[in-house]
Amino acid sequence: MEIETLFGRRLRRLRSQRRLTQQALGDKAGLSYKYVGAIERGEENPSLKVVAKLATALRLELGDLFEFEHEETEPAQLKRKLDRLLKEADVATLQQAVKLLRAILV
């Protein structure tokens, strides 16, 4: 998946979590709502200055906009991430993970 698409999805999720419209986010960041929408759709590649404005408007650290792990949709990559997490977990954490997965999947 391209970085523009991942960034746009992340931006949309963060904006929605804060119950902001594209217009409201644009106003806070000094950007047009059309530009915000184009970024969210992955059609625009914003400059670092624009990304910083968006982070400030969302009251986030700049790096928070680049945490894409929740946006991953490729099953093989998701399974590898789960495998890495499980390899590092202790017994108690593994037991909790099994209970959680069982509740979700069954």
HELIX and SHEET records of a PDB file:
HELIX    1   1 ILE A    3  GLN A   17  1                                  15    
HELIX    2   2 GLN A   22  ALA A   29  1                                   8    
HELIX    3   3 TYR A   33  GLU A   40  1                                   8    
HELIX    4   4 LEU A   48  ALA A   57  1                                  10    
HELIX    5   5 LEU A   62  PHE A   66  5                                   5    
HELIX    6   6 GLU A   69  GLU A   71  5                                   3    
HELIX    7   7 PRO A   75  GLU A   88  1                                  14    
HELIX    8   8 VAL A   91  LEU A  105  1                                  15    
END                                                                             
